[in-house]
Amino acid sequence: MESLYLLIPLSAGLVLAIIAVFGWALHRGQFEDLEAEGARILQEDLASVDADQVMQARPREQSRDLKNHHRS
């Protein structure tokens, strides 16, 4: 019986926390476009390139072009 004095407030607090997290997710738009997320997995991925990778790739391409230019 004494454990109910602890368990009932804890369960009520847990329910309130779950409702708060659900409300936060709903407010941030987590459930706005569910169909697009389901179709996204069927589409081909585009090559994702970070800005750092682009800057590293360009000098190599330019150096290849310069080497090929000097050979011709």
Secondary structure by P-SEA (a helix, b strand, c coil): ccccccaaaaaaaaaaaaaaaaaaaaaacccccaaaaaacccccccccccaaaaaaaaaaaaaaaaaaaaac
